[in-house]
Amino acid sequence: VQLQAYGGGLVQAGGSLRLACTASGRTFSTYSVGWFHQTPAKQREFVAAIKRYGGATFYSDSVKGRFTISRDNAKNIVYLQMNSLKPEDTAVYFCAAEQGIIQSSMREADRYLTWGQGTLVTVSS
């Protein structure tokens, strides 16, 4: 599967953006998908993840209650709805997919083998 992330942009604090991760291939529903973000000063950090087949969702403490991950397997898309954005959310956001990842590893970037290119989210204060 190949991934492409898009939907980033510039938004004021308190605003919203919806990121999308599209995938090629017919078996996307069998992949668990994670969103990570990265700034120049930090390694990639976990944001949110959704299990394959549209199962359980997981969030970092910093975005819980503000971000929502969802998927449309018929369209091969995973969304990250980001509300109440803060300047500290500014980063490049990446989506990643993996078939065999276990639930306890879904927050770990190095457990995902397939990555899309990043999309930049900038939140101004």
HELIX and SHEET records of a PDB file:
HELIX    1   1 PHE A   28  THR A   30  5                                   3    
HELIX    2   2 ARG A   52  GLY A   54  5                                   3    
HELIX    3   3 PRO A   87  ASP A   89  5                                   3    
HELIX    4   4 GLN A  103  SER A  105  5                                   3    
HELIX    5   5 ALA A  109  ARG A  111  5                                   3    
SHEET    1   A 4 LEU A   3  TYR A   6  0                                        
SHEET    2   A 4 LEU A  17  ALA A  23 -1                                        
SHEET    3   A 4 ILE A  77  MET A  82 -1                                        
SHEET    4   A 4 PHE A  67  ASP A  72 -1                                        
SHEET    1   B 6 GLY A   9  GLN A  12  0                                        
SHEET    2   B 6 THR A 119  SER A 124  1                                        
SHEET    3   B 6 ALA A  91  GLU A  98 -1                                        
SHEET    4   B 6 SER A  32  GLN A  38 -1                                        
SHEET    5   B 6 GLU A  45  ILE A  50 -1                                        
SHEET    6   B 6 THR A  57  TYR A  59 -1                                        
SHEET    1   C 4 GLY A   9  GLN A  12  0                                        
SHEET    2   C 4 THR A 119  SER A 124  1                                        
SHEET    3   C 4 ALA A  91  GLU A  98 -1                                        
SHEET    4   C 4 THR A 114  TRP A 115 -1                                        
END                                                                             
